[in-house]
């Protein structure tokens, strides 16, 4: 994010869109959660605190889903294949 909140917001939204399109509701991965965290930071930096809170919650949901299902992280998933 590094102070470039508008650019970071656009990039994070694009990343989330790519993950949502590619993964659908079938699976969540760590990078998807990280993208929601970055979007939350970008929104918070712009003073959009309610929107930022929703993105932090989305990130938390991804990470809780991963840990509750004992899913692999991205690299472990790659190596397991």
PEBEL-V905184 format. One record per backbone hydrogen bond with DSSP energy under -0.5 kcal/mol. CO is the residue of the C=O (numbers start at 1). NH is the residue of the N-H. If there is no record, write none. Layout:
# PEBEL-V905184
co=CO nh=NH
co=CO nh=NH
This chain:
# PEBEL-V905184
co=1 nh=4
co=3 nh=5
co=4 nh=8
co=5 nh=9
co=6 nh=10
co=7 nh=11
co=8 nh=12
co=9 nh=13
co=10 nh=14
co=11 nh=15
co=12 nh=16
co=13 nh=17
co=14 nh=18
co=15 nh=19
co=16 nh=20
co=17 nh=21
co=18 nh=22
co=19 nh=23
co=19 nh=24
co=20 nh=24
co=23 nh=26
co=23 nh=27
co=29 nh=32
co=29 nh=33
co=30 nh=34
co=31 nh=35
co=32 nh=36
co=33 nh=37
co=34 nh=38
co=35 nh=39
co=36 nh=40
co=37 nh=41
co=38 nh=42
co=39 nh=43
co=40 nh=44
co=41 nh=45
co=42 nh=46
co=43 nh=46
co=43 nh=48
co=44 nh=47
co=47 nh=49
co=48 nh=52
co=49 nh=53
co=50 nh=54
co=51 nh=55
co=52 nh=56
co=53 nh=57
co=54 nh=58
co=55 nh=59
co=56 nh=60
co=57 nh=61
co=58 nh=62
co=59 nh=63
co=60 nh=64
co=61 nh=65
co=62 nh=66
co=63 nh=67
co=64 nh=68
co=65 nh=69
co=66 nh=71
co=67 nh=70
co=73 nh=77
co=74 nh=78
co=75 nh=79
co=76 nh=80
co=77 nh=81
co=78 nh=81
